[in-house]
């Protein structure tokens, strides 16, 4: 009986020793939205996009006004023109309107693609910079701020990543017309 109790005691003792010891994971948080909007490169992309969009809007507003004037002039000339001439001029105006619409769509798509490409480049820079900070600080896991509800401010590395990004790159060219 003593041998059985001794055996069970030793068995339980060794079972508890066999429980794996979990190493504590070090976790960091990074706010990607903040980096996209507050970094020098992010501000540069947004500024370039705004300027191009405003220039684009002015150009097409002028074209639209010109076409409206042409349409008014055609309506005023209707009584002076033969039905064939009127139809011919109306067709030409319709063609010009369609061509302007296609040009508008093409330019808008190019601007949107340029913006998407610039933000894709910016996201790559964010990932690279975050990886560098994570490696230096020996973080095991980095999670985006959007994935976390409550977090200790000490875990947030966004400001450090932002400072390094601003040292690396201050502008990303925005392609597109």
N, C-alpha and C positions, 0 to 999 in steps of 0.2 A: 504494500500500500504506500509506504514511504517512497518507494522507487517510482510509483505511478505519479504521485504528487510532485516529486522532484522533476520527473520527465515533463509533465504538463506545465510546470512553472518555467522550466528552461525553454520549452517550445513557445510559450506565450512571450517570453522575453525576447527571443530571436525574431518572432513575428513582428513585434513592435519596432525592432531595429531595422527590419527590412523595408519599412515604409519609406518610399523615396522622398528625399528632401527637395522641395521645390525652390528653385532659385527665384528671387524676386525679379520680375521683369521691369525694366525701366522704360517708361512710356512718355512720349512727348506729343504735344498738340500743335498743329499749324493751321492758321486761318487762311485758306486759299483765296477766298473772296476778298479779304483785306489786302492780300498781296497783289491780286489782280488790279484792284482799284487804287491802292496807295503807293505802289512802286513807281519809280520814275519812268520805267519802261511802259507800265500800264497807263499812266497819265499821258505819256507821249502818244501811245496808240489811240487813246480816246480823243485826244486833241486833234490828231491828224484826221481821224474819222469825222469829227465834227466839222472841221474846215472843208474837207472834200465833199461832205454831204451838203453843206451850205452852198458851196460853189456849184455843185451839181443842181441843186434846187433852183438857184438863180438862173442858171443857163436854161433849164427846162421851163421855167416860168416865162422867160423871154420868148422861147420858141412857141409856147402855148399862146401867148398874147399875139404873136405874129400870125399864127394860124387862125385865131379868132378874128383878127382884123381882115385877113384874106377871105374868110367866110362871110363876114359882113359886106365886104366889097362885092363879092360874088352875088349875094342876095340883092344888093342895090343895082347891080348890072343886069339882073335877070330879064327885066323888061326890054333892055337894049340889045340883048343877044338872041340869036336864033336858038331854038330848042337843042339843036345839035351842038352848037358852041357851048351853051350852058352845061349840057351833059358832059362834054369833054373837059371843061374847066372844073366841074364838080368832081369828076373822076380823078383828075390830077390832084385836087385838094385832098380827096380821100386817101390817095396813095401817099401823099406827103404826111398826112395824119398817121397812117399806119406805120410808115417808116420812122416817124418820130417816136411812136409807141414802142417799136422794136428797139430803137436806139436807147430809149429810156430804160427798158427792161434789161438790155445787155449791160449798160453802165451800172445799173443798180446791182445786178448779179456780180459784176466784177468787184464792186466796192464791198459787198457782203462777203465774197470769197477772200478778199484781201484782209478784211477784219478777222475772219475766222482763222486764216493762216497766221496772222500776227499773234492772236491769242493762243494758238497752238504752240508757237515758238515760246511765248511767255510762260506757258504752263510747263514746258520742258525745262526752262531755266529755273522755275520754282522747284521742280522735282530734283534737279541737280543740286541746287543750293541747299535744299532741305536735307538731302542725302549727305552732303558734306558736313553740315552742322550736326546731324544725327551721328555720323561716324566719329567726329571729334569728341562729342559729349557722351559717346558710348550708349546711345539709346537703342533699345532692342526693337521698339515699335514706335512708329509715328502715325498718328491718326489725324484726319482732318477735323477741324472745329465743328463742321456741319454734322459729324457723326456722333458728337458728344453733347449731352444735355447740361451736365454740371462738371466743372473741372477746376482744379486748383491752379491759380495763376502761375505758380512756379513751374508747371508742366508746359506752359505755352512758350514756344520758341519763335513765334511769328515775328516779333520785333528784331531778333537777331538775323533771321532769314531775310527780312526786308532790308536791313542795313547792308548785308552782304550782296544782295541782288543789286542794290543801288550803286555799290562799288563796281560790280561787274559790268552792268549794262544800264544805260540811261535812256536808250531809245531803240525801238524796233521799227524799221521802215514799213509803212502800210502800202501794199501794192494795190493796184486797181485804180480805175479812173473816176 
